[in-house]
């Protein structure tokens, strides 16, 4: 997971330019990524319990 994040993190300036985001919009996107992961953890735990890994 760390390797994939490191390869993605180095591309943040390119993504910002391609999507024409300002600093506030980019910060919002970067904040929403971990918040979404935290919110989905209970649901993914239930799915793994029900269906298996």
Secondary structure as the mmCIF struct_conf table of DSSP 4:
data_model
#
loop_
_struct_conf.conf_type_id
_struct_conf.id
_struct_conf.beg_label_comp_id
_struct_conf.beg_label_asym_id
_struct_conf.beg_label_seq_id
_struct_conf.end_label_comp_id
_struct_conf.end_label_asym_id
_struct_conf.end_label_seq_id
HELX_RH_AL_P HELX_RH_AL_P1 UNK A 2 UNK A 9
TURN_TY1_P TURN_TY1_P1 UNK A 10 UNK A 11
HELX_RH_AL_P HELX_RH_AL_P2 UNK A 12 UNK A 19
TURN_TY1_P TURN_TY1_P2 UNK A 20 UNK A 20
HELX_RH_AL_P HELX_RH_AL_P3 UNK A 23 UNK A 51
#
